[in-house]
Amino acid sequence: MQSFHPPQRTLMGPGPSDVDPRILQAMSRPTIGHLDPRFIDLMDEIKALLQLAFKTSNQLTLPVSAPGSAGMEAVFVNLLQRGDKAIVCQNGVFGGRMKENVERCGAIAVMVQDDWGKPVDLNKADTALREHPDAKLLAFVHAETSTGVCSDTRGLAALARAHDCLSVVDAVTSLGGVALEVDQWGVDAVYSGSQKCLSCVPGLSPVSFSDRAVQCIRNRTEKVQSWFLDMNLIMDYWGSGTRRSYHHTAPVNALYGLHEALVILEEEGLENAWARHLHHHKALVVGLEAMGLAMLVEEAFRLPQLNAVRVPTGVDEALIRAALLRDYSLEIGSGLGTLAGKVWRIGLMGHACNRRNVLLCLSALEDTLLAAGADIHAGRALKAAHAFYALKHP
Ligand SMILES: *Cc1c(COP(=O)(O)O)cnc(C)c1O
């Protein structure tokens, strides 16, 4: 066995996204003890930076030491007890995982289904809330990475509030990529991931709980069934003040990386980051459409950071992805579930969301599709994207 040296890829799939070299550098700094006073200072800074990124003053804002799925699980195991009822909106893969989580908590999931590729329908959510006044929470995915759809988090959180329900938001792909205003929109529990628009390494899940959600956790009559994800215990580890008690060993160097990712986001400015994602998304779409490809999602609901584009008829989508990886070291994503074989998912997340990658992806995709004999327009995509960039600025 020898040291592992990964190839240099360009990551334009559904995550992980290209990691900023500054983050990798930060992670290679010396490991210190997780109860070292300097590390405790770092933890406080990470909490403050996460509050800025989530736009919240929630005290209980911290990164769970595990990937986005653990953040999801942390939210459900802490808020739900056996026999509780939760309304779960599903319009893709991740709503289905929420249902799994609710049921594994011994709670009842009332499902609100929408087609994959469509946003969550507020009328259907409202009807479910009326029909189930005993529901404890309304859960939904802000940015459905499986389809590239953005749902109306502000509207859904307001609906939940109006029915005295907690709102639970999956913001794994939305944080840092599109507008998310946890306090202003009245979101009660939100979880995200490090490896999408934050462009950090995978394996950390920022979460935030409102005071109402914290009350709900404190009022539990049963212990949280997961010891590791029990926020009552994690609060003592991540809580403020000098009396921090050992819970688990924080992933010290991974947290250097998250800190750097959040510093980079602050330097750019959150709103500027949202604008950058939208700008390059528009250039990509102009190019894809000029090539003759069609987007899956209606324009009003498209996520800038995740572009689902239809595979032309007769084209083997997996062969194209394999050729992109082999010839261009470029990774894009495949369709999931009902969209398997029908779409590609092109990510423009965080550090990977830039002009060079848009142009690389358009030229590589065109070249590869033409070589496969696909019926597309040659020579138009790059011209269209260049024309867009010449006229528009973020
Ligand atoms: C990626 C993703 C997750 C899961 O995150 P992991 O870090 O892979 O566990 C959950 N929800 C959405 C919307 C995602 O895109």
The ligand as a Tripos MOL2 file, in Angstrom:
@<TRIPOS>MOLECULE
LIG
   15    15     1     0     0
SMALL
NO_CHARGES

@<TRIPOS>ATOM
      1 C1        -26.7810   16.2910    0.5350 C.3       1 LIG1
      2 C2        -28.1260   16.4570    1.1670 C.ar      1 LIG1
      3 C3        -28.4760   15.8420    2.3890 C.ar      1 LIG1
      4 C4        -27.5940   14.8660    3.0730 C.3       1 LIG1
      5 O1        -26.3670   15.3660    3.4340 O.3       1 LIG1
      6 P1        -25.1530   14.3400    3.6670 P.3       1 LIG1
      7 O2        -24.0330   15.2430    4.0700 O.co2     1 LIG1
      8 O3        -24.9620   13.6270    2.3730 O.co2     1 LIG1
      9 O4        -25.5470   13.4030    4.7520 O.co2     1 LIG1
     10 C5        -29.7080   16.1230    2.9230 C.ar      1 LIG1
     11 N1        -30.5840   16.9520    2.3080 N.ar      1 LIG1
     12 C6        -30.2890   17.5450    1.1370 C.ar      1 LIG1
     13 C7        -31.2890   18.4480    0.5070 C.3       1 LIG1
     14 C8        -29.0570   17.3080    0.5360 C.ar      1 LIG1
     15 O5        -28.7630   17.8920   -0.6320 O.3       1 LIG1
@<TRIPOS>BOND
     1     1     2 1
     2     2     3 ar
     3     2    14 ar
     4     3     4 1
     5     3    10 ar
     6     4     5 1
     7     5     6 1
     8     6     7 2
     9     6     8 1
    10     6     9 1
    11    10    11 ar
    12    11    12 ar
    13    12    13 1
    14    12    14 ar
    15    14    15 1
@<TRIPOS>SUBSTRUCTURE
     1 LIG1         1 GROUP 0 **** ****
